[in-house]
Amino acid sequence: MKFIYKFLSNQQINSSVWIFFIFFTVTLININKAIHIDDTAYIEVAKGIIANPLHPMQFLVNWEGSYAPVSKINQPHLLSYLIVPFILLFKSNHVHFPIFLHLIIAIFSFFAIYFFYRLTVMFEVDKKHQMFLTALFALGPAFIVNQNVMTDIPMLALSLASVWSLKLAITRDERLSLSLALVLVIAAGIFCGFAILTKYTALVMIVVLSSLLLFSSRDYKKKWTWVIIIPITMIVLWSLFNYYDYGHIHILDRPRPQVSLYEIIFRRGKYWLAILGAILPIGIIAIPYFFKNISYKSNFLFLILFISLPLLVYFEVISDRLNDKILSILFLLNGISIFILLIHSLKNIFRDYKKKDQQKLFLYIWFFAGMSFAILFSPFLATRHLLISLPPLLLILGLEIFPQINNFFLRGILVVTVFLGVTLGISDYYYADTSRKAVEIIKNKLHQHHIESGNTIWFVGHWGWQWYASNANANFKHFDLKTSIPKSGDIFLIPYTDRIDKKKYNLTEIFVVDFYREKNLFALFTTALEWPIFYASKDLPWSFRKGGLLNRFEVYFYYAVSTN
């Protein structure tokens, strides 16, 4: 533990070496990961762009049980446009196609890590904590697990690039000419626009860039305010294209959760804090921060608590249900502790306000803007919705809290965070892989059961399973709950996460394909129960399980019911 922290704090080791090491670690886990969760949706959108470049929103995709226009998918299409060349060059059913797509994400992962590190330098975080913060940022579960081929890491990388560009232009010295500063300002606006066209969550970056100018130490408030016109113009152009495409403005056409004040504070706010506590296990530092006389050895209590719960699950001392309840409470308490530290440091800034603290206030605006957008506008809350708030939160902690904490505590939270990130990343890799393996197993078993090649094989479901099933065999067809008409003798493939009324379709089971967790301590950590909870949860993004069912795929015969 001490070894890792000392090396991350060692100023004699070139920062680029550490950045490459962190990048290599996160990419190694993701590079050969199966197509997973929403990856398939963005691939389908890319196919729509190829099929009809002027009207991609009208392309039909079966994502929620029936075919519907692409316009129903929640995010803009920049990532899908990046996928298009790979489909044209390598075909979407190529065995190595997922690796090509993960290479796109790897590029964004690198720039997200790089620009975050550069921001730790720009905001003058203590040198020994700069790489430490970068490790917490990129090697934690939120970053590692959420890479996939989804919009979140690209959006994060572009958002960080926009802040870095504008911050560099504002703090320029004699080595940076005015013309180069102007280029950086324009780049900040373009990066912000691209971030929004990757994921609408990045709309908060317009507020973030405006506040960065507002709190700048130099008089750039009026001089460079026009930077926000760039992303706004890009949004307008995108919206005009949407209107030409399908007669509506996509960004205004998104479903909005109807939330009351009670819902915001006591439900969605609570879930947000619980998710924060699940992805950033650092709330323990509130103890030495508020109680200075506590011995650093009390950190052992934290480590004992961290180790004891999975051991209780492994030796079956407590039930899975009780374990989930305890974890959800611990996540919430950890999130509340982090939030208290944040509010306390904000109070200290206002109490001893100095001009140099303006940049710290900017970080708080960035944090609360991202938090507010997730709570108010996200259809549901998941770990990826907190990524936009993670950089300012870590920068605030690095400036205000970590310098006052004993290194022993910092070593502990670093080791636990990295352990969770890598372990949950590997766990999710194996969960995603069940869809990739299931298709081949099912094809072999159908052959063993002498299923005739003339049978139509219908599959139900979405996420990564949809992509693998679609590319498995010419006879595999995606079942539309509204319009598909099966014939007697057809086959149905149904994943565990997508259910249909078996009685309605008169289905008779042929066989099931089950995937089980390994029964070892390392495999205890899981991102999926009966549902991929890391990607769509309330207060339990991950949990502990000893063995048990990880995923199931059911295969049925369909028999037409006689109307005579």
Residue pairs with C-beta under 8 A, 6 or more apart in sequence:
1 411
1 412
1 414
1 415
2 411
4 411
4 414
4 415
4 418
5 132
5 407
5 410
5 411
5 414
5 415
7 13
8 18
8 131
8 132
8 135
8 414
9 128
9 129
9 131
9 132
11 127
11 128
15 117
15 130
15 131
18 131
18 134
18 135
19 110
19 113
19 114
19 117
19 134
22 113
22 134
22 135
22 138
22 139
23 106
23 109
23 110
23 113
23 138
25 139
25 422
26 109
26 113
26 138
26 139
26 143
26 144
26 147
26 425
27 102
27 106
27 109
27 110
29 144
29 147
29 422
29 425
29 426
29 429
30 102
30 105
30 106
30 109
30 144
30 147
30 148
30 425
30 429
31 99
31 102
31 103
31 106
32 98
32 99
32 102
33 98
33 102
33 147
33 148
33 428
33 429
33 432
33 433
34 98
34 429
34 432
34 433
34 435
34 436
34 464
34 468
35 43
35 98
35 101
35 149
35 432
35 435
35 436
35 464
35 467
35 468
36 148
36 149
36 428
36 431
36 432
36 435
36 463
36 464
37 148
37 150
37 432
37 463
37 464
37 532
37 535
38 148
38 150
38 151
38 463
38 535
39 101
39 148
39 149
39 150
39 463
39 464
39 467
40 462
40 463
40 464
40 466
40 467
41 61
41 63
41 73
41 462
42 75
42 79
42 80
42 83
42 149
42 150
42 151
43 80
43 83
43 87
43 92
43 101
43 149
43 467
44 59
44 61
44 63
44 70
45 56
45 59
45 61
45 70
45 73
45 77
45 80
46 80
46 81
46 83
46 84
46 87
46 92
47 59
47 87
47 92
48 56
48 57
48 58
48 59
48 61
48 70
48 80
49 56
49 59
49 77
49 80
49 81
49 84
50 84
50 87
50 88
51 59
52 58
52 59
54 244
54 245
55 245
55 246
56 70
56 77
56 245
57 69
57 70
57 71
57 242
57 245
57 246
57 250
58 69
58 70
58 71
58 245
58 246
59 69
59 70
60 67
60 68
60 69
60 70
61 67
61 68
61 69
61 70
61 72
61 73
62 68
62 462
62 466
62 478
62 480
63 72
63 73
63 462
64 72
64 462
65 460
65 480
65 481
65 482
66 480
66 481
66 482
66 483
67 480
67 483
69 246
71 242
71 245
71 246
71 248
71 250
71 253
74 200
74 254
74 255
74 379
75 151
75 198
75 199
75 200
76 196
76 197
76 198
76 199
76 200
76 238
76 250
76 251
77 197
78 154
78 194
78 197
78 198
79 104
79 149
79 150
79 151
79 154
79 198
82 104
83 101
83 104
83 149
86 97
86 100
86 101
86 104
90 96
90 97
90 100
91 97
92 471
93 471
94 100
98 149
101 149
102 147
102 149
104 149
104 154
105 147
105 148
105 149
105 150
105 153
105 154
108 153
108 154
108 156
108 157
108 158
109 138
109 143
109 147
109 153
109 157
111 157
111 160
111 161
112 138
112 143
112 153
112 156
112 157
112 160
113 134
113 137
113 138
115 157
115 160
115 161
115 163
115 164
116 133
116 134
116 137
116 138
116 160
116 391
117 130
117 131
117 134
118 164
119 160
119 163
119 164
119 167
119 391
119 395
120 129
120 130
120 133
120 134
120 395
120 398
121 130
122 164
122 167
122 168
122 171
123 359
123 363
123 395
123 398
123 399
124 399
125 133
125 395
125 398
125 399
126 398
126 402
126 403
129 398
129 402
129 403
130 398
132 398
132 402
132 410
132 414
133 394
133 395
133 397
133 398
133 402
135 414
135 417
135 418
136 280
136 282
136 394
136 413
136 414
136 417
137 143
137 390
137 391
137 394
138 144
139 417
139 418
139 421
139 422
140 279
140 280
140 417
140 418
140 420
140 421
141 278
141 279
141 383
141 420
141 421
141 424
141 425
141 534
141 541
141 542
142 279
142 280
142 383
142 384
142 386
142 387
142 390
143 153
143 387
143 390
143 421
144 421
144 422
144 424
144 425
145 383
145 421
145 424
145 425
145 428
145 527
145 534
146 152
146 153
146 383
146 384
146 387
147 153
148 432
150 384
151 198
151 199
152 199
152 384
152 387
153 387
154 198
154 199
155 195
155 198
155 199
155 201
155 202
155 387
155 388
156 387
156 388
156 391
158 191
158 192
158 194
158 195
158 198
158 202
159 191
159 192
159 195
159 202
159 205
159 208
159 388
160 391
161 187
161 188
161 191
162 187
162 188
162 189
162 191
162 192
162 195
162 205
162 209
163 188
163 205
163 208
163 209
163 212
163 366
165 184
165 185
165 187
165 188
165 191
166 184
166 185
166 188
166 209
166 212
166 213
166 224
166 227
167 212
168 176
168 184
169 176
169 181
169 182
169 184
169 185
169 188
169 224
170 212
170 213
170 216
170 217
170 218
170 220
170 224
171 217
172 180
172 181
185 224
185 227
186 227
186 230
188 209
188 227
189 209
189 227
189 228
189 229
189 230
189 231
190 230
190 231
190 234
192 202
192 205
192 206
192 209
192 228
192 230
192 231
193 230
193 231
193 233
193 234
193 235
194 234
195 202
195 205
195 231
196 202
196 203
196 205
196 206
196 231
196 234
196 235
197 234
197 235
197 238
200 251
200 254
201 370
201 373
201 374
201 378
201 385
201 388
202 388
203 373
204 366
204 369
204 370
204 372
204 373
204 388
205 231
206 228
206 231
206 232
207 365
207 369
208 362
208 365
208 366
208 369
209 227
209 228
210 225
210 228
211 361
211 362
211 365
211 366
212 362
213 220
213 221
213 224
213 225
213 227
214 221
214 362
215 358
215 359
215 361
215 362
216 358
217 355
217 356
217 358
217 359
235 251
238 250
238 251
239 249
239 250
239 251
239 252
242 248
242 249
242 250
242 251
243 249
254 377
255 379
256 377
257 268
257 376
257 377
257 378
257 379
257 380
259 268
259 375
259 376
264 375
264 376
268 375
268 381
269 375
270 332
270 539
271 381
271 538
271 539
272 335
272 371
272 374
272 375
272 381
272 386
273 332
273 335
273 336
273 339
274 328
274 331
274 332
274 335
274 538
274 539
274 540
275 331
275 335
275 381
275 382
275 383
275 385
275 386
275 537
275 539
275 541
276 334
276 335
276 338
276 339
276 386
277 283
277 330
277 331
277 332
277 333
277 334
277 335
277 336
277 337
277 338
278 331
278 334
278 335
278 383
278 540
278 541
278 542
279 383
279 386
279 541
280 334
280 338
280 390
280 393
280 417
281 306
281 334
281 413
281 416
281 417
281 420
282 334
282 338
282 397
282 413
282 417
283 333
283 334
283 335
283 336
283 337
283 338
283 341
284 299
284 302
284 334
284 337
284 409
284 412
284 413
285 341
285 401
285 402
285 405
285 409
285 410
285 413
286 337
286 338
286 340
286 341
287 294
287 298
288 294
288 296
288 298
288 405
288 406
288 409
289 341
289 401
289 404
289 405
296 406
296 408
296 409
297 408
299 406
299 408
299 409
299 412
302 412
302 416
303 412
303 416
306 416
309 323
309 326
309 327
309 330
309 544
310 521
310 524
310 525
310 544
311 521
312 318
312 323
313 320
313 323
313 524
313 544
313 545
313 546
314 521
314 524
314 544
314 546
316 546
318 326
320 543
320 545
320 548
323 543
323 544
324 540
324 543
327 540
327 543
327 544
328 539
328 540
331 539
331 540
331 541
332 539
338 393
341 397
341 401
342 364
342 367
342 393
342 396
342 397
345 396
345 400
345 401
346 364
348 400
349 357
349 360
349 361
349 400
360 396
360 399
360 400
363 392
363 395
363 396
363 399
364 392
364 396
366 389
366 391
366 392
367 389
367 392
367 393
367 396
370 386
370 388
370 389
370 392
371 386
371 389
373 388
374 381
374 385
374 386
374 388
374 389
375 381
378 385
380 536
381 537
381 538
382 534
382 535
382 536
382 537
382 541
383 534
383 535
383 537
383 541
384 535
402 410
420 525
423 522
423 525
424 525
424 526
424 527
424 534
424 542
427 523
427 525
427 526
427 527
427 542
428 527
428 528
428 534
430 550
431 526
431 527
431 528
431 532
431 550
431 551
432 464
434 515
434 550
434 551
434 553
435 463
435 464
435 465
435 467
435 468
435 495
435 551
436 464
436 468
437 515
438 465
438 468
438 495
438 513
438 515
438 551
438 553
439 468
439 469
439 472
440 472
441 513
442 472
442 493
442 513
442 553
442 555
443 472
443 473
445 511
445 513
445 555
446 457
446 491
446 555
449 510
449 511
451 457
451 491
453 475
455 475
455 489
455 490
455 491
456 475
456 477
456 486
456 487
456 490
456 491
457 473
457 475
457 476
457 477
457 490
457 491
457 493
458 476
458 477
458 478
458 479
458 484
458 486
458 490
458 491
458 492
458 493
458 558
459 465
459 466
459 469
459 470
459 476
459 477
459 478
459 479
459 492
459 493
459 494
460 479
460 492
460 493
460 494
460 495
460 498
460 500
461 469
461 494
461 495
461 497
461 498
462 498
463 497
463 532
465 495
465 497
465 553
466 478
469 476
469 478
469 493
470 476
470 478
476 493
477 484
479 486
479 492
481 500
486 492
486 505
486 558
486 560
487 558
487 560
488 558
488 559
488 560
489 557
489 558
489 559
490 557
490 558
491 510
491 555
491 556
491 557
491 558
492 500
492 505
492 507
492 555
492 556
492 557
492 558
493 553
493 554
493 555
494 500
494 553
494 554
494 555
494 556
495 551
495 552
495 553
495 554
496 530
496 549
496 551
496 552
496 553
496 554
497 530
497 531
497 532
497 551
502 556
505 558
506 558
506 559
506 560
506 561
507 556
507 557
507 558
508 556
508 557
508 559
509 554
509 555
509 556
510 555
510 556
510 557
511 555
512 552
512 553
512 554
512 555
513 552
513 553
513 554
513 555
514 549
514 551
514 552
515 549
515 550
515 551
515 552
516 547
516 548
516 549
516 550
517 523
517 526
517 545
517 546
517 547
517 548
517 549
517 550
518 547
519 546
519 547
523 547
524 544
524 545
524 546
525 542
525 544
526 542
526 543
526 544
526 545
526 550
527 533
527 534
527 535
527 541
527 542
528 534
528 550
528 551
529 543
529 545
533 540
533 541
533 542
533 543
534 541
534 542
